[in-house]
């Protein structure tokens, strides 16, 4: 039945492409989470009214974040080709897509982190500081736990964006479902391949959103 509905689809190729998309999303998502937290904390702490206000430092970090967040992803991939080739040794394959995915997503998530941290009750922050808590204690015992629902919600949105980015990266040889849909589907006029690849991408997005919603609900103490 499946063969008659999707005559041009090779199921082993679909499974391999799905694994590649999951690999790119997971690794870049993990790196984006860490870098986004670091950049978001830096923005929050150095902002006007923050714990360590520094106009020049905040402006420099903010400019960096805004620049990379604003560049369209397909252009960012091209701009990062020399860096990617130096770092990975090639501009093709799933590993070659990781630098562009991380550079494209981390600044986006950093802004979400900054917004999440701003929502933390200032009274709790001041009370913690009044007790003589160190910065590490303030970050890991107050700021991150108190903002955890928003942080999870933000990384959920970012992971969904990374799935979309990985599909775009596939068009220029990064592999994954985007590569399958473009090379095997669009270029060969095999609409069934394009349709199935799109359905799998949507399924991945729905699963990420569902898991993110569940975790956010569990963490939300309100």
Backbone bond lengths (Angstrom), bond angles and torsions (degrees), N, CA, C in turn:
res aa  C-N    CA-C-N  psi(-1)  N-CA   C-N-CA  omega(-1)  CA-C   N-CA-C  phi
1 X - - - 1.467 - - 1.532 110.85 -
2 X 1.340 115.38 -48.94 1.466 120.11 -179.41 1.525 110.91 -62.61
3 X 1.340 116.11 -37.91 1.472 119.66 -179.00 1.518 111.70 -66.06
4 X 1.325 116.23 -32.34 1.459 119.11 179.74 1.527 111.52 -76.63
5 X 1.344 116.95 -32.15 1.462 120.82 178.42 1.525 111.80 -76.20
6 X 1.328 115.31 -35.94 1.471 120.60 -177.63 1.529 109.19 -127.24
7 X 1.325 116.99 73.14 1.469 120.92 -172.00 1.527 114.22 -66.08
8 X 1.306 117.60 -25.20 1.465 119.63 -175.75 1.530 112.98 -98.87
9 X 1.315 116.25 -3.15 1.461 120.35 -174.83 1.530 111.49 -83.28
10 X 1.312 116.12 128.48 1.464 122.14 173.45 1.523 107.35 -101.82
11 X 1.331 115.18 114.81 1.458 119.96 -171.89 1.524 112.30 -66.30
12 X 1.323 117.27 -33.52 1.465 118.70 177.84 1.537 111.06 -67.60
13 X 1.333 116.58 -35.14 1.464 120.59 176.58 1.527 110.74 -68.47
14 X 1.333 116.01 -37.88 1.468 120.24 177.61 1.522 110.76 -63.77
15 X 1.332 116.86 -44.03 1.464 121.17 179.96 1.526 110.53 -64.66
16 X 1.326 116.84 -42.12 1.467 120.55 178.99 1.533 110.25 -63.94
17 X 1.315 117.21 -42.09 1.465 121.07 179.47 1.528 111.23 -66.01
18 X 1.330 116.29 -37.52 1.467 120.66 177.83 1.525 110.39 -64.41
19 X 1.328 116.81 -42.52 1.465 120.58 177.92 1.526 111.14 -62.47
20 X 1.321 116.29 -39.39 1.465 120.08 179.18 1.528 111.21 -64.89
21 X 1.329 116.13 -41.44 1.463 119.81 178.39 1.518 110.99 -64.69
22 X 1.328 117.03 -43.15 1.469 121.10 178.45 1.523 110.88 -64.07
23 X 1.328 116.69 -39.12 1.466 121.97 178.71 1.531 110.26 -62.37
24 X 1.333 116.84 -49.70 1.463 120.54 -179.97 1.523 111.30 -62.00
25 X 1.330 116.60 -42.67 1.463 120.59 -178.06 1.520 111.29 -67.08
26 X 1.342 117.09 -43.13 1.463 120.90 -177.14 1.526 112.02 -66.59
27 X 1.334 117.36 -49.75 1.461 120.14 -177.44 1.521 112.16 -67.48
28 X 1.326 116.31 -46.24 1.463 118.59 179.15 1.526 110.29 -68.04
29 X 1.333 117.60 -32.43 1.460 120.75 177.75 1.518 111.82 -65.55
30 X 1.333 116.69 -40.97 1.464 120.91 178.57 1.524 110.61 -64.40
31 X 1.324 116.29 -47.51 1.467 120.42 179.05 1.527 111.09 -64.12
32 X 1.326 116.71 -39.24 1.459 121.42 178.78 1.522 111.03 -63.94
33 X 1.316 116.57 -39.77 1.468 121.27 179.16 1.522 110.56 -61.15
34 X 1.326 116.84 -47.68 1.465 120.95 -178.59 1.527 111.15 -66.38
35 X 1.334 116.84 -50.89 1.462 120.46 -179.02 1.526 111.64 -65.20
36 X 1.323 116.19 -37.70 1.457 119.83 179.12 1.515 112.13 -64.76
37 X 1.338 116.54 -39.77 1.463 120.78 176.90 1.530 110.19 -62.76
38 X 1.341 116.14 -45.97 1.468 120.52 -179.06 1.532 110.84 -62.05
39 X 1.341 116.72 -49.38 1.458 120.48 -179.79 1.527 111.60 -65.70
40 X 1.320 116.85 -40.94 1.462 120.63 179.12 1.521 112.21 -63.59
41 X 1.336 116.57 -41.22 1.467 120.61 176.22 1.526 111.14 -63.63
42 X 1.341 115.70 -41.81 1.465 119.76 178.76 1.528 110.90 -61.67
43 X 1.324 116.81 -42.35 1.465 120.74 178.15 1.522 111.14 -64.47
44 X 1.322 116.60 -43.67 1.462 121.06 -178.43 1.522 112.02 -66.22
45 X 1.318 117.15 -43.66 1.465 121.38 -175.45 1.526 112.92 -72.47
46 X 1.339 116.52 -32.54 1.472 119.96 -175.70 1.526 113.28 -96.87
47 X 1.323 117.70 -2.70 1.461 121.04 -179.97 1.527 110.52 -68.98
48 X 1.318 116.37 161.53 1.459 120.60 176.44 1.528 109.62 -61.35
49 X 1.297 117.22 125.78 1.452 121.63 -175.42 1.514 112.83 88.18
50 X 1.343 117.57 0.08 1.456 121.22 177.89 1.519 111.76 -79.78
51 X 1.304 116.05 -176.66 1.464 120.57 -177.38 1.521 111.85 -72.25
52 X 1.325 117.26 -32.55 1.467 122.07 178.99 1.524 108.99 -133.04
53 X 1.328 116.94 67.61 1.465 120.01 -175.43 1.522 112.21 -59.78
54 X 1.310 114.73 132.33 1.465 120.91 177.76 1.518 108.29 -150.45
55 X 1.312 116.03 103.73 1.464 120.21 -172.11 1.523 112.35 -60.56
56 X 1.335 116.65 -45.81 1.460 119.97 -177.03 1.526 111.43 -66.39
57 X 1.330 115.96 -44.54 1.469 119.89 -179.11 1.522 110.64 -65.23
58 X 1.326 115.86 -43.99 1.466 119.24 179.24 1.528 110.72 -62.25
59 X 1.336 116.26 -43.47 1.467 120.42 -179.29 1.515 111.42 -62.91
60 X 1.349 116.74 -39.22 1.464 120.53 -179.49 1.532 110.80 -66.46
61 X 1.337 116.23 -46.57 1.471 120.04 -179.97 1.523 109.95 -65.85
62 X 1.331 116.28 -42.45 1.463 120.84 -179.36 1.519 111.39 -62.84
63 X 1.330 116.99 -41.39 1.462 120.64 178.22 1.523 110.70 -62.93
64 X 1.327 116.84 -44.57 1.461 121.47 178.88 1.530 110.97 -59.52
65 X 1.310 115.35 -45.92 1.470 120.79 -179.68 1.521 110.55 -63.65
66 X 1.324 116.75 -45.03 1.469 120.39 -177.30 1.526 112.18 -65.73
67 X 1.335 116.17 -38.46 1.466 119.89 -179.04 1.522 110.73 -63.59
68 X 1.337 116.87 -53.29 1.466 119.88 -176.50 1.522 112.09 -71.50
69 X 1.328 116.68 -25.25 1.459 119.46 178.21 1.521 111.10 -74.83
70 X 1.334 116.47 -25.10 1.461 120.90 -174.00 1.523 114.02 -90.71
71 X 1.331 117.21 -21.72 1.467 120.05 -177.36 1.530 109.56 -72.10
72 X 1.330 118.67 125.53 1.473 120.36 176.41 1.528 110.83 -54.55
73 X 1.321 116.37 140.54 1.459 119.92 -170.82 1.518 112.89 -61.35
74 X 1.318 117.35 -40.18 1.464 120.11 -177.76 1.529 110.84 -63.88
75 X 1.338 116.65 -32.81 1.466 120.74 176.48 1.519 110.09 -74.88
76 X 1.337 116.01 -37.52 1.465 120.56 179.62 1.524 111.27 -60.44
77 X 1.327 116.58 -39.32 1.460 120.26 178.12 1.524 110.46 -58.62
78 X 1.326 115.45 -45.22 1.467 120.19 -178.97 1.527 110.69 -65.73
79 X 1.332 116.89 -42.82 1.462 120.98 -179.46 1.531 111.87 -62.73
80 X 1.330 116.02 -32.27 1.459 120.57 -175.87 1.529 113.61 -90.92
81 X 1.337 117.50 4.28 1.464 120.19 -178.54 1.532 112.44 -54.90
82 X 1.338 120.40 -48.17 1.478 118.91 178.80 1.528 112.70 -60.91
83 X 1.334 116.44 -42.23 1.464 120.68 178.49 1.520 111.12 -64.43
84 X 1.334 116.24 -44.01 1.464 121.07 179.84 1.522 111.56 -62.54
85 X 1.334 116.71 -43.42 1.465 120.63 -179.58 1.521 110.97 -64.43
86 X 1.338 116.86 -38.19 1.464 120.80 177.98 1.519 111.19 -67.60
87 X 1.333 116.13 -41.05 1.461 121.04 -175.37 1.517 112.69 -77.29
88 X 1.326 116.84 -45.50 1.469 122.03 -173.05 1.525 112.30 -100.36
89 X 1.332 116.59 -28.90 1.455 120.88 -178.78 1.506 113.95 96.35
90 X 1.331 116.90 -3.31 1.462 121.61 179.51 1.519 108.84 -156.14
91 X 1.331 116.70 160.58 1.461 120.50 176.26 1.527 110.85 -110.73
92 X 1.330 116.78 9.19 1.454 121.75 179.24 1.530 109.78 -118.13
93 X 1.328 116.01 151.08 1.452 120.44 177.31 1.515 112.68 99.24
94 X 1.334 115.17 169.29 1.468 120.82 -173.81 1.527 112.18 -65.47
95 X 1.329 117.28 -39.18 1.469 119.14 -179.18 1.520 111.90 -66.01
96 X 1.324 116.96 -31.65 1.460 120.70 178.98 1.525 111.74 -68.68
97 X 1.326 117.36 -22.16 1.464 120.20 179.71 1.523 112.26 -81.32
98 X 1.332 117.55 -20.08 1.463 121.04 -173.10 1.527 113.95 -60.49
99 X 1.352 120.17 -47.57 1.468 118.48 -179.56 1.526 113.23 -56.23
100 X 1.337 117.13 -45.53 1.465 119.89 -179.77 1.527 111.34 -66.24
101 X 1.333 116.98 -38.89 1.462 120.47 178.81 1.527 110.70 -61.88
102 X 1.332 115.90 -44.29 1.470 119.87 -178.11 1.522 111.24 -69.38
103 X 1.329 116.54 -46.58 1.467 120.54 -179.69 1.529 111.06 -63.61
104 X 1.326 116.68 -33.52 1.454 120.01 179.77 1.518 113.78 -75.89
105 X 1.336 117.23 -32.98 1.465 120.64 -173.23 1.527 114.00 -95.98
106 X 1.332 118.02 -33.30 1.469 120.93 -175.49 1.532 112.65 -59.17
107 X 1.347 119.77 -45.46 1.468 118.75 178.01 1.530 112.98 -63.09
108 X 1.325 116.28 -36.78 1.465 121.00 177.33 1.531 110.25 -60.99
109 X 1.331 115.92 -46.46 1.463 119.37 -179.86 1.520 111.25 -69.77
110 X 1.332 117.68 -32.36 1.466 121.12 179.45 1.527 111.02 -58.23
111 X 1.320 116.81 -41.44 1.467 120.11 178.06 1.531 110.87 -64.90
112 X 1.314 116.88 -38.47 1.467 119.81 177.45 1.517 110.70 -65.54
113 X 1.339 116.31 -37.96 1.464 120.76 177.50 1.525 110.21 -64.05
114 X 1.323 116.43 -45.49 1.462 120.25 178.92 1.534 111.04 -58.14
115 X 1.320 117.01 -44.80 1.461 120.77 178.92 1.524 111.37 -63.84
116 X 1.333 116.66 -39.28 1.468 120.74 179.26 1.528 110.76 -64.20
117 X 1.317 117.15 -42.23 1.464 121.12 -179.12 1.524 111.50 -67.31
118 X 1.316 117.18 -32.05 1.461 120.12 178.69 1.522 112.72 -67.21
119 X 1.327 115.78 -20.98 1.460 120.28 -179.91 1.519 112.97 -83.48
120 X 1.334 117.64 -7.57 1.470 120.78 178.93 1.523 108.85 -68.37
121 X 1.327 116.65 137.43 1.465 122.59 -179.42 1.529 110.54 -57.27
122 X 1.331 115.56 119.35 1.463 119.87 -178.93 1.517 111.91 -64.81
123 X 1.321 117.11 -27.06 1.459 120.44 177.58 1.526 111.71 -63.33
124 X 1.328 115.52 -39.26 1.469 120.10 178.69 1.530 110.03 -66.32
125 X 1.329 115.69 -40.41 1.471 120.10 179.49 1.523 110.48 -63.72
126 X 1.327 116.45 -47.14 1.461 120.45 -178.96 1.522 111.50 -64.73
127 X 1.326 117.02 -38.41 1.465 120.23 178.76 1.524 110.61 -64.17
128 X 1.314 116.89 -39.35 1.460 121.21 178.88 1.523 110.83 -66.49
129 X 1.317 116.78 -42.14 1.462 120.64 178.41 1.524 111.08 -65.83
130 X 1.333 116.82 -37.94 1.464 121.09 -179.88 1.531 111.80 -64.39
131 X 1.320 115.93 -26.33 1.466 120.53 178.10 1.526 112.16 -80.59
132 X 1.331 116.16 -0.76 1.458 120.18 177.84 1.517 114.10 81.93
133 X 1.336 116.71 22.71 1.468 120.31 -179.14 1.521 110.91 -67.69
134 X 1.315 115.63 144.12 1.453 120.98 176.66 1.532 109.50 -74.36
135 X 1.336 114.75 165.69 1.466 119.87 -179.27 1.524 111.03 -60.47
136 X 1.326 116.63 -41.54 1.468 119.71 -179.79 1.520 111.36 -61.84
137 X 1.337 116.12 -38.56 1.467 120.14 177.58 1.515 110.66 -65.80
138 X 1.324 115.97 -42.46 1.455 120.66 179.78 1.527 111.37 -61.78
139 X 1.334 116.05 -40.93 1.459 120.37 -178.34 1.527 111.58 -70.23
140 X 1.342 115.85 -51.69 1.470 119.84 -171.09 1.529 113.99 -86.86
141 X 1.328 117.44 -16.96 1.466 119.85 -179.87 1.523 113.53 -106.31
142 X 1.337 116.40 -18.90 1.463 119.16 -176.81 1.526 112.13 -122.73
143 X 1.335 116.58 -63.84 1.459 119.92 -171.60 1.528 112.92 -60.81
144 X 1.343 116.63 -54.51 1.471 119.09 -176.78 1.529 112.76 -68.58
145 X 1.364 119.46 -44.97 1.471 118.00 177.85 1.526 113.55 -62.41
146 X 1.338 116.73 -41.20 1.461 119.93 -177.46 1.525 112.37 -68.68
147 X 1.313 116.29 -29.24 1.473 120.04 -178.60 1.524 112.66 -99.72
148 X 1.324 117.23 6.45 1.473 121.16 -173.56 1.530 114.69 -56.53
149 X 1.350 121.00 -40.03 1.477 118.11 177.62 1.522 112.58 -59.66
150 X 1.339 116.40 -43.75 1.470 119.87 179.39 1.521 111.36 -69.19
151 X 1.336 117.10 -34.38 1.467 120.38 178.02 1.519 110.86 -64.95
152 X 1.324 116.87 -42.28 1.468 120.56 178.73 1.521 110.46 -67.89
153 X 1.318 116.58 -41.49 1.463 119.75 177.13 1.520 110.80 -60.94
154 X 1.339 115.86 -39.72 1.458 120.40 179.39 1.513 112.78 -67.16
155 X 1.332 117.59 -42.18 1.469 119.52 -179.35 1.522 110.04 -70.73
156 X 1.325 117.32 -27.13 1.467 120.36 175.04 1.531 110.40 -63.35
157 X 1.328 115.96 -48.50 1.470 120.81 177.33 1.530 110.30 -60.64
158 X 1.336 116.46 -40.46 1.462 120.73 -178.31 1.521 111.36 -67.59
159 X 1.325 117.88 -40.49 1.467 121.15 178.27 1.524 110.90 -62.29
160 X 1.321 116.20 -38.94 1.464 119.69 177.81 1.530 109.91 -64.53
161 X 1.334 115.72 -39.97 1.467 119.21 176.08 1.523 110.92 -63.75
162 X 1.335 117.16 -36.68 1.462 121.01 179.32 1.527 111.67 -66.37
163 X 1.313 117.69 -34.88 1.464 120.45 175.33 1.527 109.41 -61.17
164 X 1.338 115.56 -43.49 1.464 120.25 177.09 1.523 111.30 -64.55
165 X 1.336 116.85 -43.27 1.467 120.82 178.48 1.522 111.01 -60.95
166 X 1.332 116.54 -42.46 1.468 120.18 -178.13 1.520 110.77 -63.87
167 X 1.341 116.57 -33.56 1.467 119.84 176.99 1.530 110.55 -66.61
168 X 1.341 116.43 -39.99 1.465 119.90 177.04 1.524 110.98 -66.54
169 X 1.329 116.37 -39.73 1.468 120.16 178.68 1.523 110.85 -63.22
170 X 1.342 116.56 -32.22 1.456 120.48 179.71 1.515 112.77 -63.30
171 X 1.322 116.63 -27.91 1.457 120.34 -179.17 1.525 111.36 -64.57
172 X 1.339 117.97 -29.02 1.468 120.22 -179.52 1.527 111.54 -106.91
173 X 1.331 116.28 25.33 1.455 119.84 168.83 1.502 117.19 101.89
174 X 1.337 117.60 16.25 1.465 119.36 -178.97 1.528 113.12 -85.42
175 X 1.310 117.34 -6.03 1.460 119.95 -177.67 1.518 111.40 85.85
176 X 1.316 116.11 -170.37 1.456 120.79 178.84 1.517 113.22 85.64
177 X 1.324 114.57 -172.51 1.457 120.67 -176.08 1.522 112.18 -68.28
178 X 1.326 117.38 -31.89 1.460 119.91 176.54 1.508 111.73 -63.41
179 X 1.326 115.92 -41.30 1.454 121.12 177.84 1.525 110.84 -64.79
180 X 1.330 116.48 -41.91 1.463 121.03 178.67 1.523 110.87 -63.31
181 X 1.343 116.46 -45.61 1.463 120.36 -178.44 1.529 111.25 -64.50
182 X 1.331 116.78 -35.62 1.460 120.10 -176.52 1.529 111.96 -79.96
183 X 1.340 116.55 -52.41 1.468 120.02 -175.02 1.523 112.47 -73.83
184 X 1.348 115.79 -50.16 1.462 119.64 -175.78 1.525 112.87 -84.54
185 X 1.341 115.32 -26.16 1.456 119.00 -177.62 1.512 113.84 -96.37
186 X 1.316 116.43 -67.17 1.467 120.90 -173.83 1.523 112.62 -67.21
187 X 1.342 117.47 -52.50 1.460 119.80 -174.62 1.522 112.87 -65.81
188 X 1.310 117.21 -30.89 1.464 120.02 179.86 1.523 112.48 -98.03
189 X 1.339 115.57 4.75 1.464 121.29 178.95 1.529 111.63 60.17
190 X 1.337 115.96 36.57 1.460 121.65 175.75 1.526 107.89 -100.04
191 X 1.305 115.95 87.06 1.464 120.49 -174.65 1.524 112.95 -64.53
192 X 1.331 117.17 -27.30 1.459 119.71 179.71 1.529 111.05 -66.49
193 X 1.332 117.08 -36.42 1.464 120.90 178.44 1.526 110.01 -66.86
194 X 1.327 116.55 -45.05 1.464 121.02 178.70 1.521 110.95 -60.62
195 X 1.321 116.23 -41.88 1.465 121.37 -178.88 1.521 111.12 -63.29
196 X 1.321 117.20 -48.42 1.467 120.54 -177.61 1.528 110.86 -66.17
197 X 1.330 116.92 -41.90 1.466 120.18 178.46 1.526 110.51 -60.69
198 X 1.320 116.64 -40.38 1.465 121.07 178.12 1.521 110.88 -65.69
199 X 1.328 116.95 -41.01 1.466 120.92 178.91 1.527 111.22 -63.11
200 X 1.325 117.37 -39.69 1.469 120.41 178.72 1.523 110.52 -66.67
201 X 1.333 117.12 -40.36 1.469 120.34 176.32 1.530 110.76 -60.41
202 X 1.332 116.20 -43.83 1.468 120.15 177.98 1.518 111.28 -62.70
203 X 1.328 117.06 -38.87 1.460 121.24 178.92 1.530 110.51 -63.10
204 X 1.319 116.44 -43.13 1.469 120.85 177.98 1.528 110.37 -60.97
205 X 1.326 116.14 -43.09 1.465 120.68 179.51 1.520 110.82 -63.08
206 X 1.322 117.35 -44.00 1.471 121.16 179.83 1.527 111.17 -62.67
207 X 1.325 116.99 -39.88 1.468 120.66 179.86 1.526 110.30 -66.38
208 X 1.340 116.80 -43.79 1.468 120.45 178.55 1.525 110.23 -60.93
209 X 1.325 116.61 -45.25 1.464 120.41 -179.27 1.521 111.27 -63.48
210 X 1.318 117.24 -42.54 1.464 121.37 179.83 1.522 110.97 -62.70
211 X 1.328 116.63 -48.46 1.469 120.47 179.87 1.526 110.95 -62.62
212 X 1.323 116.38 -41.55 1.459 119.91 178.58 1.514 112.30 -63.02
213 X 1.322 117.26 -41.58 1.470 121.23 178.40 1.525 111.29 -63.82
214 X 1.326 116.34 -41.07 1.468 120.13 179.65 1.521 111.23 -63.65
215 X 1.333 116.47 -48.12 1.465 120.12 -179.44 1.526 111.06 -64.37
216 X 1.329 117.87 -40.84 1.468 121.19 178.60 1.515 111.14 -61.07
217 X 1.318 116.84 -42.08 1.461 121.32 178.75 1.519 111.42 -63.89
218 X 1.325 116.92 -40.29 1.463 120.69 179.58 1.523 111.88 -66.52
219 X 1.328 116.75 -34.61 1.468 120.77 -177.47 1.534 113.06 -82.72
220 X 1.319 116.40 -23.50 1.467 120.55 -176.07 1.527 109.56 -72.67
221 X 1.319 117.09 117.22 1.463 121.97 -176.74 1.526 112.29 -93.43
222 X 1.324 116.45 -2.05 1.469 118.31 -177.03 1.527 110.95 -75.61
